[in-house]
Amino acid sequence: MLPAFTPNRGITSHPRQAIRCPNCGSPAERYYLLESQLTRTQCPTCDYLMVTCSRTGNVVEAYSPGLYGYPH
Ligand SMILES: [Zn+2]
């Protein structure tokens, strides 16, 4: 009997949540890095990146390509 779901015990074990990118609105993903208490939001479409501390809510790292490459 094959298991329907085999959890990975490695780096891919972080809980994931499908969200909308706040930068471009495309489907993006939010990862919960439990051991470091960080929440990482990333968008593969526009390279948006946001890392916040889930304990304090502080922004640890943020990268929004729209702020830099916005057409004038
Ligand atoms: Zn995006």
N, CA, C, O and the ligand as a Tripos MOL2 file, in Angstrom:
@<TRIPOS>MOLECULE
protein
  289   287    73     0     0
PROTEIN
NO_CHARGES

@<TRIPOS>ATOM
      1 N           0.8450   -1.1900    0.0000 N.3       1 MET1
      2 CA          0.0000    0.0000    0.0000 C.3       1 MET1
      3 C           0.8810    1.2400    0.0000 C.2       1 MET1
      4 O           1.7510    1.4060    0.8550 O.2       1 MET1
      5 N           0.6370    2.1020   -0.9730 N.am      2 LEU2
      6 CA          1.4390    3.3080   -1.1120 C.3       2 LEU2
      7 C           0.8100    4.4510   -0.3050 C.2       2 LEU2
      8 O          -0.4070    4.6360   -0.3180 O.2       2 LEU2
      9 N           1.6410    5.2010    0.3840 N.am      3 PRO3
     10 CA          1.1010    6.3650    1.1080 C.3       3 PRO3
     11 C           0.6750    7.4540    0.1310 C.2       3 PRO3
     12 O           1.3640    7.7090   -0.8570 O.2       3 PRO3
     13 N          -0.4390    8.0850    0.3980 N.am      4 ALA4
     14 CA         -0.9380    9.1350   -0.4890 C.3       4 ALA4
     15 C          -0.0830   10.3950   -0.3740 C.2       4 ALA4
     16 O           0.0310   11.1640   -1.3290 O.2       4 ALA4
     17 N           0.5010   10.5970    0.7680 N.am      5 PHE5
     18 CA          1.3100   11.8000    0.9690 C.3       5 PHE5
     19 C           2.5310   11.4430    1.7960 C.2       5 PHE5
     20 O           2.4150   10.9440    2.9160 O.2       5 PHE5
     21 N           3.7000   11.7030    1.2350 N.am      6 THR6
     22 CA          4.9440   11.4420    1.9590 C.3       6 THR6
     23 C           5.6140   12.7630    2.3020 C.2       6 THR6
     24 O           6.1370   13.4350    1.4130 O.2       6 THR6
     25 N           5.6100   13.1390    3.5470 N.am      7 PRO7
     26 CA          6.2200   14.4220    3.9140 C.3       7 PRO7
     27 C           7.7350   14.3860    3.7830 C.2       7 PRO7
     28 O           8.3890   13.4380    4.2170 O.2       7 PRO7
     29 N           8.2770   15.4300    3.1800 N.am      8 ASN8
     30 CA          9.7320   15.5710    3.1410 C.3       8 ASN8
     31 C          10.2280   16.0830    4.4780 C.2       8 ASN8
     32 O           9.6210   16.9640    5.0880 O.2       8 ASN8
     33 N          11.3180   15.5280    4.9170 N.am      9 ARG9
     34 CA         11.8570   15.9620    6.2020 C.3       9 ARG9
     35 C          12.9790   16.9780    6.0310 C.2       9 ARG9
     36 O          13.5960   17.4000    7.0090 O.2       9 ARG9
     37 N          13.2380   17.3630    4.8100 N.am     10 GLY10
     38 CA         14.3400   18.2790    4.5400 C.3      10 GLY10
     39 C          13.9000   19.7220    4.4680 C.2      10 GLY10
     40 O          13.0470   20.1700    5.2340 O.2      10 GLY10
     41 N          14.5000   20.4470    3.5300 N.am     11 ILE11
     42 CA         14.3240   21.8950    3.4670 C.3      11 ILE11
     43 C          12.9410   22.2570    2.9320 C.2      11 ILE11
     44 O          12.4900   23.3920    3.0920 O.2      11 ILE11
     45 N          12.2720   21.3070    2.3020 N.am     12 THR12
     46 CA         10.9810   21.6310    1.7050 C.3      12 THR12
     47 C           9.8270   21.4150    2.6730 C.2      12 THR12
     48 O           8.6650   21.4360    2.2670 O.2      12 THR12
     49 N          10.1320   21.2100    3.9390 N.am     13 SER13
     50 CA          9.0890   20.8860    4.8960 C.3      13 SER13
     51 C           8.3790   22.1160    5.4550 C.2      13 SER13
     52 O           7.4550   21.9890    6.2580 O.2      13 SER13
     53 N           8.8110   23.3200    5.0280 N.am     14 HIS14
     54 CA          8.1650   24.5170    5.5480 C.3      14 HIS14
     55 C           6.7220   24.5990    5.0620 C.2      14 HIS14
     56 O           6.4270   24.3310    3.8970 O.2      14 HIS14
     57 N           5.8430   24.9700    5.9630 N.am     15 PRO15
     58 CA          4.4570   25.1810    5.5390 C.3      15 PRO15
     59 C           4.3720   26.2990    4.5140 C.2      15 PRO15
     60 O           5.0490   27.3200    4.6350 O.2      15 PRO15
     61 N           3.5440   26.1000    3.5150 N.am     16 ARG16
     62 CA          3.4230   27.0700    2.4410 C.3      16 ARG16
     63 C           1.9830   27.5360    2.3220 C.2      16 ARG16
     64 O           1.0460   26.7970    2.6230 O.2      16 ARG16
     65 N           1.8270   28.7600    1.8840 N.am     17 GLN17
     66 CA          0.4870   29.2970    1.6690 C.3      17 GLN17
     67 C           0.4590   30.0130    0.3230 C.2      17 GLN17
     68 O           1.3400   30.8180    0.0230 O.2      17 GLN17
     69 N          -0.5400   29.7200   -0.4710 N.am     18 ALA18
     70 CA         -0.6840   30.3990   -1.7570 C.3      18 ALA18
     71 C          -1.3660   31.7370   -1.5390 C.2      18 ALA18
     72 O          -2.4500   31.8120   -0.9600 O.2      18 ALA18
     73 N          -0.7190   32.7910   -2.0100 N.am     19 ILE19
     74 CA         -1.2640   34.1380   -1.8310 C.3      19 ILE19
     75 C          -1.2040   34.8910   -3.1600 C.2      19 ILE19
     76 O          -0.7720   34.3440   -4.1750 O.2      19 ILE19
     77 N          -1.6360   36.1330   -3.1420 N.am     20 ARG20
     78 CA         -1.4760   37.0190   -4.2830 C.3      20 ARG20
     79 C          -0.3260   37.9650   -4.0230 C.2      20 ARG20
     80 O          -0.2030   38.5330   -2.9370 O.2      20 ARG20
     81 N           0.5240   38.1310   -5.0380 N.am     21 CYS21
     82 CA          1.6520   39.0430   -4.8970 C.3      21 CYS21
     83 C           1.1510   40.4690   -4.6810 C.2      21 CYS21
     84 O           0.3660   40.9730   -5.4840 O.2      21 CYS21
     85 N           1.5970   41.1310   -3.5990 N.am     22 PRO22
     86 CA          1.1610   42.5140   -3.3530 C.3      22 PRO22
     87 C           1.7570   43.5000   -4.3530 C.2      22 PRO22
     88 O           1.3250   44.6500   -4.4260 O.2      22 PRO22
     89 N           2.7490   43.0520   -5.1220 N.am     23 ASN23
     90 CA          3.4070   43.9350   -6.0780 C.3      23 ASN23
     91 C           2.7520   43.8800   -7.4560 C.2      23 ASN23
     92 O           2.4710   44.9140   -8.0620 O.2      23 ASN23
     93 N           2.5100   42.6480   -7.9490 N.am     24 CYS24
     94 CA          1.9900   42.5210   -9.3160 C.3      24 CYS24
     95 C           0.6620   41.7780   -9.3780 C.2      24 CYS24
     96 O           0.0270   41.7510  -10.4320 O.2      24 CYS24
     97 N           0.2250   41.1700   -8.2630 N.am     25 GLY25
     98 CA         -1.0710   40.5140   -8.2440 C.3      25 GLY25
     99 C          -1.0780   39.0960   -8.7620 C.2      25 GLY25
    100 O          -2.1300   38.4570   -8.8040 O.2      25 GLY25
    101 N           0.0910   38.5840   -9.1630 N.am     26 SER26
    102 CA          0.1720   37.2130   -9.6380 C.3      26 SER26
    103 C           0.1650   36.2440   -8.4650 C.2      26 SER26
    104 O           0.4420   36.6420   -7.3340 O.2      26 SER26
    105 N          -0.1490   34.9730   -8.7210 N.am     27 PRO27
    106 CA         -0.0670   33.9760   -7.6490 C.3      27 PRO27
    107 C           1.3440   33.8880   -7.0950 C.2      27 PRO27
    108 O           2.3000   33.7060   -7.8490 O.2      27 PRO27
    109 N           1.4800   34.0150   -5.7910 N.am     28 ALA28
    110 CA          2.7810   33.9570   -5.1430 C.3      28 ALA28
    111 C           2.6960   32.9970   -3.9680 C.2      28 ALA28
    112 O           1.6400   32.4270   -3.6930 O.2      28 ALA28
    113 N           3.8060   32.8250   -3.2850 N.am     29 GLU29
    114 CA          3.8180   31.8750   -2.1790 C.3      29 GLU29
    115 C           4.3980   32.5070   -0.9270 C.2      29 GLU29
    116 O           5.3020   33.3420   -0.9850 O.2      29 GLU29
    117 N           3.8590   32.0900    0.1950 N.am     30 ARG30
    118 CA          4.3600   32.5580    1.4810 C.3      30 ARG30
    119 C           4.8340   31.3320    2.2630 C.2      30 ARG30
    120 O           4.1030   30.3560    2.4300 O.2      30 ARG30
    121 N           6.0620   31.4120    2.7280 N.am     31 TYR31
    122 CA          6.6490   30.3150    3.4860 C.3      31 TYR31
    123 C           6.7750   30.7160    4.9460 C.2      31 TYR31
    124 O           7.0850   31.8630    5.2680 O.2      31 TYR31
    125 N           6.5360   29.7720    5.8020 N.am     32 TYR32
    126 CA          6.7060   30.0140    7.2310 C.3      32 TYR32
    127 C           7.9420   29.2660    7.7160 C.2      32 TYR32
    128 O           7.9400   28.0400    7.8290 O.2      32 TYR32
    129 N           8.9930   30.0240    8.0000 N.am     33 LEU33
    130 CA         10.2420   29.4210    8.4570 C.3      33 LEU33
    131 C          10.1880   29.3500    9.9770 C.2      33 LEU33
    132 O          10.5920   30.2770   10.6790 O.2      33 LEU33
    133 N           9.6870   28.2420   10.4550 N.am     34 LEU34
    134 CA          9.3540   28.1370   11.8760 C.3      34 LEU34
    135 C          10.5730   28.2390   12.7820 C.2      34 LEU34
    136 O          10.5180   28.8470   13.8510 O.2      34 LEU34
    137 N          11.6830   27.6350   12.3390 N.am     35 GLU35
    138 CA         12.8410   27.5990   13.2190 C.3      35 GLU35
    139 C          13.4790   28.9740   13.3980 C.2      35 GLU35
    140 O          14.1210   29.2390   14.4150 O.2      35 GLU35
    141 N          13.2990   29.8520   12.4000 N.am     36 SER36
    142 CA         13.8600   31.2000   12.5160 C.3      36 SER36
    143 C          12.7720   32.2390   12.7610 C.2      36 SER36
    144 O          13.0580   33.4340   12.8390 O.2      36 SER36
    145 N          11.5230   31.7850   12.8820 N.am     37 GLN37
    146 CA         10.3930   32.6780   13.1380 C.3      37 GLN37
    147 C          10.2630   33.7650   12.0820 C.2      37 GLN37
    148 O           9.9130   34.9070   12.3810 O.2      37 GLN37
    149 N          10.5540   33.3850   10.8320 N.am     38 LEU38
    150 CA         10.4410   34.3350    9.7390 C.3      38 LEU38
    151 C           9.3250   33.9130    8.7950 C.2      38 LEU38
    152 O           9.0310   32.7280    8.6390 O.2      38 LEU38
    153 N           8.7200   34.8980    8.1790 N.am     39 THR39
    154 CA          7.7410   34.6380    7.1320 C.3      39 THR39
    155 C           8.2950   35.2090    5.8370 C.2      39 THR39
    156 O           8.6600   36.3830    5.7750 O.2      39 THR39
    157 N           8.3580   34.3840    4.8080 N.am     40 ARG40
    158 CA          8.9720   34.7880    3.5540 C.3      40 ARG40
    159 C           7.9250   34.7540    2.4550 C.2      40 ARG40
    160 O           7.3130   33.7160    2.1990 O.2      40 ARG40
    161 N           7.7250   35.8780    1.8160 N.am     41 THR41
    162 CA          6.7810   35.9700    0.7150 C.3      41 THR41
    163 C           7.5650   36.1970   -0.5650 C.2      41 THR41
    164 O           8.3710   37.1230   -0.6440 O.2      41 THR41
    165 N           7.3360   35.3600   -1.5660 N.am     42 GLN42
    166 CA          8.0610   35.5590   -2.8130 C.3      42 GLN42
    167 C           7.1690   35.3050   -4.0070 C.2      42 GLN42
    168 O           6.2860   34.4480   -3.9880 O.2      42 GLN42
    169 N           7.4290   36.0800   -5.0490 N.am     43 CYS43
    170 CA          6.6540   35.9960   -6.2730 C.3      43 CYS43
    171 C           7.5850   35.6190   -7.4110 C.2      43 CYS43
    172 O           8.5450   36.3430   -7.6760 O.2      43 CYS43
    173 N           7.3310   34.5030   -8.0940 N.am     44 PRO44
    174 CA          8.1820   34.0880   -9.2010 C.3      44 PRO44
    175 C           7.9760   34.9370  -10.4510 C.2      44 PRO44
    176 O           8.8030   34.9080  -11.3620 O.2      44 PRO44
    177 N           6.8960   35.6820  -10.5000 N.am     45 THR45
    178 CA          6.5800   36.4570  -11.6980 C.3      45 THR45
    179 C           7.3880   37.7550  -11.7620 C.2      45 THR45
    180 O           7.9330   38.0970  -12.8120 O.2      45 THR45
    181 N           7.4630   38.4690  -10.6540 N.am     46 CYS46
    182 CA          8.1220   39.7760  -10.6800 C.3      46 CYS46
    183 C           9.3180   39.8470   -9.7330 C.2      46 CYS46
    184 O           9.9060   40.9150   -9.5640 O.2      46 CYS46
    185 N           9.6880   38.7180   -9.1110 N.am     47 ASP47
    186 CA         10.8380   38.6560   -8.2010 C.3      47 ASP47
    187 C          10.6180   39.4360   -6.9190 C.2      47 ASP47
    188 O          11.5810   39.7800   -6.2340 O.2      47 ASP47
    189 N           9.3860   39.7170   -6.5890 N.am     48 TYR48
    190 CA          9.0890   40.3750   -5.3210 C.3      48 TYR48
    191 C           9.5090   39.4700   -4.1640 C.2      48 TYR48
    192 O           9.2780   38.2610   -4.1850 O.2      48 TYR48
    193 N          10.1230   40.0730   -3.1670 N.am     49 LEU49
    194 CA         10.5480   39.3130   -1.9950 C.3      49 LEU49
    195 C          10.2920   40.1200   -0.7370 C.2      49 LEU49
    196 O          10.6250   41.3030   -0.6610 O.2      49 LEU49
    197 N           9.6990   39.4690    0.2430 N.am     50 MET50
    198 CA          9.4820   40.1280    1.5220 C.3      50 MET50
    199 C           9.6990   39.1130    2.6330 C.2      50 MET50
    200 O           9.0700   38.0550    2.6540 O.2      50 MET50
    201 N          10.5920   39.4440    3.5530 N.am     51 VAL51
    202 CA         10.8310   38.5800    4.7010 C.3      51 VAL51
    203 C          10.4930   39.3710    5.9520 C.2      51 VAL51
    204 O          11.0700   40.4270    6.2090 O.2      51 VAL51
    205 N           9.5630   38.8550    6.7160 N.am     52 THR52
    206 CA          9.1920   39.5290    7.9590 C.3      52 THR52
    207 C           9.3660   38.5830    9.1370 C.2      52 THR52
    208 O           9.2920   37.3630    8.9880 O.2      52 THR52
    209 N           9.5960   39.1570   10.2940 N.am     53 CYS53
    210 CA          9.6780   38.3710   11.5080 C.3      53 CYS53
    211 C           8.2610   38.1010   11.9930 C.2      53 CYS53
    212 O           7.5060   39.0330   12.2680 O.2      53 CYS53
    213 N           7.9010   36.8220   12.0980 N.am     54 SER54
    214 CA          6.5290   36.4880   12.4790 C.3      54 SER54
    215 C           6.2660   36.7810   13.9480 C.2      54 SER54
    216 O           5.1150   36.7910   14.3830 O.2      54 SER54
    217 N           7.3090   37.0160   14.7050 N.am     55 ARG55
    218 CA          7.1350   37.2820   16.1370 C.3      55 ARG55
    219 C           6.8990   38.7600   16.3970 C.2      55 ARG55
    220 O           6.0420   39.1270   17.2020 O.2      55 ARG55
    221 N           7.6690   39.6170   15.7060 N.am     56 THR56
    222 CA          7.5580   41.0550   15.9480 C.3      56 THR56
    223 C           6.8560   41.7890   14.8210 C.2      56 THR56
    224 O           6.4010   42.9180   15.0040 O.2      56 THR56
    225 N           6.7630   41.1490   13.6350 N.am     57 GLY57
    226 CA          6.1510   41.8070   12.4940 C.3      57 GLY57
    227 C           7.1030   42.7290   11.7560 C.2      57 GLY57
    228 O           6.7130   43.3680   10.7790 O.2      57 GLY57
    229 N           8.3470   42.8070   12.2110 N.am     58 ASN58
    230 CA          9.3150   43.6740   11.5630 C.3      58 ASN58
    231 C           9.7300   43.1200   10.1980 C.2      58 ASN58
    232 O           9.8300   41.9060   10.0150 O.2      58 ASN58
    233 N           9.9670   44.0170    9.2510 N.am     59 VAL59
    234 CA         10.4530   43.6130    7.9430 C.3      59 VAL59
    235 C          11.9540   43.3710    8.0250 C.2      59 VAL59
    236 O          12.7230   44.2750    8.3550 O.2      59 VAL59
    237 N          12.3610   42.1480    7.7240 N.am     60 VAL60
    238 CA         13.7680   41.7870    7.7830 C.3      60 VAL60
    239 C          14.4530   42.1000    6.4520 C.2      60 VAL60
    240 O          15.5610   42.6350    6.4070 O.2      60 VAL60
    241 N          13.7540   41.7490    5.3710 N.am     61 GLU61
    242 CA         14.3300   41.9750    4.0480 C.3      61 GLU61
    243 C          13.1810   42.1880    3.0740 C.2      61 GLU61
    244 O          12.1660   41.4960    3.1480 O.2      61 GLU61
    245 N          13.3360   43.1270    2.1760 N.am     62 ALA62
    246 CA         12.2840   43.3770    1.2050 C.3      62 ALA62
    247 C          12.8950   43.7540   -0.1280 C.2      62 ALA62
    248 O          13.8750   44.4970   -0.1840 O.2      62 ALA62
    249 N          12.3220   43.2460   -1.1880 N.am     63 TYR63
    250 CA         12.7720   43.5870   -2.5300 C.3      63 TYR63
    251 C          11.5570   43.6570   -3.4370 C.2      63 TYR63
    252 O          10.8750   42.6560   -3.6580 O.2      63 TYR63
    253 N          11.2980   44.8180   -3.9470 N.am     64 SER64
    254 CA         10.1700   44.9870   -4.8410 C.3      64 SER64
    255 C          10.6670   45.5860   -6.1450 C.2      64 SER64
    256 O          10.9820   46.7750   -6.1900 O.2      64 SER64
    257 N          10.7460   44.7980   -7.2020 N.am     65 PRO65
    258 CA         11.3320   45.2760   -8.4590 C.3      65 PRO65
    259 C          10.5560   46.4400   -9.0660 C.2      65 PRO65
    260 O          11.1160   47.2310   -9.8260 O.2      65 PRO65
    261 N           9.2720   46.5500   -8.7340 N.am     66 GLY66
    262 CA          8.4760   47.6340   -9.2850 C.3      66 GLY66
    263 C           8.9310   48.9950   -8.7990 C.2      66 GLY66
    264 O           8.7300   50.0020   -9.4790 O.2      66 GLY66
    265 N           9.5530   49.0320   -7.6080 N.am     67 LEU67
    266 CA         10.0140   50.3080   -7.0550 C.3      67 LEU67
    267 C          11.2420   50.8210   -7.7850 C.2      67 LEU67
    268 O          11.5360   52.0160   -7.7580 O.2      67 LEU67
    269 N          11.9620   49.9100   -8.4400 N.am     68 TYR68
    270 CA         13.2100   50.2950   -9.0800 C.3      68 TYR68
    271 C          13.0640   50.3800  -10.6080 C.2      68 TYR68
    272 O          13.6080   51.2790  -11.2500 O.2      68 TYR68
    273 N          12.3240   49.4330  -11.1650 N.am     69 GLY69
    274 CA         12.2350   49.3930  -12.6030 C.3      69 GLY69
    275 C          10.9490   50.0040  -13.1480 C.2      69 GLY69
    276 O          10.5470   49.7160  -14.2760 O.2      69 GLY69
    277 N          10.3140   50.8390  -12.3550 N.am     70 TYR70
    278 CA          9.0430   51.4070  -12.7780 C.3      70 TYR70
    279 C           9.2410   52.3600  -13.9620 C.2      70 TYR70
    280 O          10.1010   53.2380  -13.9040 O.2      70 TYR70
    281 N           8.4610   52.1990  -15.0280 N.am     71 PRO71
    282 CA          8.6380   53.0960  -16.1880 C.3      71 PRO71
    283 C           8.1730   54.5120  -15.8770 C.2      71 PRO71
    284 O           7.1130   54.7030  -15.2810 O.2      71 PRO71
    285 N           8.9440   55.4830  -16.2690 N.am     72 HIS72
    286 CA          8.6200   56.8810  -16.0180 C.3      72 HIS72
    287 C           7.6570   57.4020  -17.0770 C.2      72 HIS72
    288 O           7.2650   58.5680  -17.0340 O.2      72 HIS72
    289 ZN          4.7790   39.7020   -8.2550 Zn       73 ZN73
@<TRIPOS>BOND
     1     1     2 1
     2     2     3 1
     3     3     4 2
     4     3     5 am
     5     5     6 1
     6     6     7 1
     7     7     8 2
     8     7     9 am
     9     9    10 1
    10    10    11 1
    11    11    12 2
    12    11    13 am
    13    13    14 1
    14    14    15 1
    15    15    16 2
    16    15    17 am
    17    17    18 1
    18    18    19 1
    19    19    20 2
    20    19    21 am
    21    21    22 1
    22    22    23 1
    23    23    24 2
    24    23    25 am
    25    25    26 1
    26    26    27 1
    27    27    28 2
    28    27    29 am
    29    29    30 1
    30    30    31 1
    31    31    32 2
    32    31    33 am
    33    33    34 1
    34    34    35 1
    35    35    36 2
    36    35    37 am
    37    37    38 1
    38    38    39 1
    39    39    40 2
    40    39    41 am
    41    41    42 1
    42    42    43 1
    43    43    44 2
    44    43    45 am
    45    45    46 1
    46    46    47 1
    47    47    48 2
    48    47    49 am
    49    49    50 1
    50    50    51 1
    51    51    52 2
    52    51    53 am
    53    53    54 1
    54    54    55 1
    55    55    56 2
    56    55    57 am
    57    57    58 1
    58    58    59 1
    59    59    60 2
    60    59    61 am
    61    61    62 1
    62    62    63 1
    63    63    64 2
    64    63    65 am
    65    65    66 1
    66    66    67 1
    67    67    68 2
    68    67    69 am
    69    69    70 1
    70    70    71 1
    71    71    72 2
    72    71    73 am
    73    73    74 1
    74    74    75 1
    75    75    76 2
    76    75    77 am
    77    77    78 1
    78    78    79 1
    79    79    80 2
    80    79    81 am
    81    81    82 1
    82    82    83 1
    83    83    84 2
    84    83    85 am
    85    85    86 1
    86    86    87 1
    87    87    88 2
    88    87    89 am
    89    89    90 1
    90    90    91 1
    91    91    92 2
    92    91    93 am
    93    93    94 1
    94    94    95 1
    95    95    96 2
    96    95    97 am
    97    97    98 1
    98    98    99 1
    99    99   100 2
   100    99   101 am
   101   101   102 1
   102   102   103 1
   103   103   104 2
   104   103   105 am
   105   105   106 1
   106   106   107 1
   107   107   108 2
   108   107   109 am
   109   109   110 1
   110   110   111 1
   111   111   112 2
   112   111   113 am
   113   113   114 1
   114   114   115 1
   115   115   116 2
   116   115   117 am
   117   117   118 1
   118   118   119 1
   119   119   120 2
   120   119   121 am
   121   121   122 1
   122   122   123 1
   123   123   124 2
   124   123   125 am
   125   125   126 1
   126   126   127 1
   127   127   128 2
   128   127   129 am
   129   129   130 1
   130   130   131 1
   131   131   132 2
   132   131   133 am
   133   133   134 1
   134   134   135 1
   135   135   136 2
   136   135   137 am
   137   137   138 1
   138   138   139 1
   139   139   140 2
   140   139   141 am
   141   141   142 1
   142   142   143 1
   143   143   144 2
   144   143   145 am
   145   145   146 1
   146   146   147 1
   147   147   148 2
   148   147   149 am
   149   149   150 1
   150   150   151 1
   151   151   152 2
   152   151   153 am
   153   153   154 1
   154   154   155 1
   155   155   156 2
   156   155   157 am
   157   157   158 1
   158   158   159 1
   159   159   160 2
   160   159   161 am
   161   161   162 1
   162   162   163 1
   163   163   164 2
   164   163   165 am
   165   165   166 1
   166   166   167 1
   167   167   168 2
   168   167   169 am
   169   169   170 1
   170   170   171 1
   171   171   172 2
   172   171   173 am
   173   173   174 1
   174   174   175 1
   175   175   176 2
   176   175   177 am
   177   177   178 1
   178   178   179 1
   179   179   180 2
   180   179   181 am
   181   181   182 1
   182   182   183 1
   183   183   184 2
   184   183   185 am
   185   185   186 1
   186   186   187 1
   187   187   188 2
   188   187   189 am
   189   189   190 1
   190   190   191 1
   191   191   192 2
   192   191   193 am
   193   193   194 1
   194   194   195 1
   195   195   196 2
   196   195   197 am
   197   197   198 1
   198   198   199 1
   199   199   200 2
   200   199   201 am
   201   201   202 1
   202   202   203 1
   203   203   204 2
   204   203   205 am
   205   205   206 1
   206   206   207 1
   207   207   208 2
   208   207   209 am
   209   209   210 1
   210   210   211 1
   211   211   212 2
   212   211   213 am
   213   213   214 1
   214   214   215 1
   215   215   216 2
   216   215   217 am
   217   217   218 1
   218   218   219 1
   219   219   220 2
   220   219   221 am
   221   221   222 1
   222   222   223 1
   223   223   224 2
   224   223   225 am
   225   225   226 1
   226   226   227 1
   227   227   228 2
   228   227   229 am
   229   229   230 1
   230   230   231 1
   231   231   232 2
   232   231   233 am
   233   233   234 1
   234   234   235 1
   235   235   236 2
   236   235   237 am
   237   237   238 1
   238   238   239 1
   239   239   240 2
   240   239   241 am
   241   241   242 1
   242   242   243 1
   243   243   244 2
   244   243   245 am
   245   245   246 1
   246   246   247 1
   247   247   248 2
   248   247   249 am
   249   249   250 1
   250   250   251 1
   251   251   252 2
   252   251   253 am
   253   253   254 1
   254   254   255 1
   255   255   256 2
   256   255   257 am
   257   257   258 1
   258   258   259 1
   259   259   260 2
   260   259   261 am
   261   261   262 1
   262   262   263 1
   263   263   264 2
   264   263   265 am
   265   265   266 1
   266   266   267 1
   267   267   268 2
   268   267   269 am
   269   269   270 1
   270   270   271 1
   271   271   272 2
   272   271   273 am
   273   273   274 1
   274   274   275 1
   275   275   276 2
   276   275   277 am
   277   277   278 1
   278   278   279 1
   279   279   280 2
   280   279   281 am
   281   281   282 1
   282   282   283 1
   283   283   284 2
   284   283   285 am
   285   285   286 1
   286   286   287 1
   287   287   288 2
@<TRIPOS>SUBSTRUCTURE
     1 MET1         2 RESIDUE 1 A MET
     2 LEU2         6 RESIDUE 1 A LEU
     3 PRO3        10 RESIDUE 1 A PRO
     4 ALA4        14 RESIDUE 1 A ALA
     5 PHE5        18 RESIDUE 1 A PHE
     6 THR6        22 RESIDUE 1 A THR
     7 PRO7        26 RESIDUE 1 A PRO
     8 ASN8        30 RESIDUE 1 A ASN
     9 ARG9        34 RESIDUE 1 A ARG
    10 GLY10       38 RESIDUE 1 A GLY
    11 ILE11       42 RESIDUE 1 A ILE
    12 THR12       46 RESIDUE 1 A THR
    13 SER13       50 RESIDUE 1 A SER
    14 HIS14       54 RESIDUE 1 A HIS
    15 PRO15       58 RESIDUE 1 A PRO
    16 ARG16       62 RESIDUE 1 A ARG
    17 GLN17       66 RESIDUE 1 A GLN
    18 ALA18       70 RESIDUE 1 A ALA
    19 ILE19       74 RESIDUE 1 A ILE
    20 ARG20       78 RESIDUE 1 A ARG
    21 CYS21       82 RESIDUE 1 A CYS
    22 PRO22       86 RESIDUE 1 A PRO
    23 ASN23       90 RESIDUE 1 A ASN
    24 CYS24       94 RESIDUE 1 A CYS
    25 GLY25       98 RESIDUE 1 A GLY
    26 SER26      102 RESIDUE 1 A SER
    27 PRO27      106 RESIDUE 1 A PRO
    28 ALA28      110 RESIDUE 1 A ALA
    29 GLU29      114 RESIDUE 1 A GLU
    30 ARG30      118 RESIDUE 1 A ARG
    31 TYR31      122 RESIDUE 1 A TYR
    32 TYR32      126 RESIDUE 1 A TYR
    33 LEU33      130 RESIDUE 1 A LEU
    34 LEU34      134 RESIDUE 1 A LEU
    35 GLU35      138 RESIDUE 1 A GLU
    36 SER36      142 RESIDUE 1 A SER
    37 GLN37      146 RESIDUE 1 A GLN
    38 LEU38      150 RESIDUE 1 A LEU
    39 THR39      154 RESIDUE 1 A THR
    40 ARG40      158 RESIDUE 1 A ARG
    41 THR41      162 RESIDUE 1 A THR
    42 GLN42      166 RESIDUE 1 A GLN
    43 CYS43      170 RESIDUE 1 A CYS
    44 PRO44      174 RESIDUE 1 A PRO
    45 THR45      178 RESIDUE 1 A THR
    46 CYS46      182 RESIDUE 1 A CYS
    47 ASP47      186 RESIDUE 1 A ASP
    48 TYR48      190 RESIDUE 1 A TYR
    49 LEU49      194 RESIDUE 1 A LEU
    50 MET50      198 RESIDUE 1 A MET
    51 VAL51      202 RESIDUE 1 A VAL
    52 THR52      206 RESIDUE 1 A THR
    53 CYS53      210 RESIDUE 1 A CYS
    54 SER54      214 RESIDUE 1 A SER
    55 ARG55      218 RESIDUE 1 A ARG
    56 THR56      222 RESIDUE 1 A THR
    57 GLY57      226 RESIDUE 1 A GLY
    58 ASN58      230 RESIDUE 1 A ASN
    59 VAL59      234 RESIDUE 1 A VAL
    60 VAL60      238 RESIDUE 1 A VAL
    61 GLU61      242 RESIDUE 1 A GLU
    62 ALA62      246 RESIDUE 1 A ALA
    63 TYR63      250 RESIDUE 1 A TYR
    64 SER64      254 RESIDUE 1 A SER
    65 PRO65      258 RESIDUE 1 A PRO
    66 GLY66      262 RESIDUE 1 A GLY
    67 LEU67      266 RESIDUE 1 A LEU
    68 TYR68      270 RESIDUE 1 A TYR
    69 GLY69      274 RESIDUE 1 A GLY
    70 TYR70      278 RESIDUE 1 A TYR
    71 PRO71      282 RESIDUE 1 A PRO
    72 HIS72      286 RESIDUE 1 A HIS
    73 ZN73       289 GROUP 0 **** ****
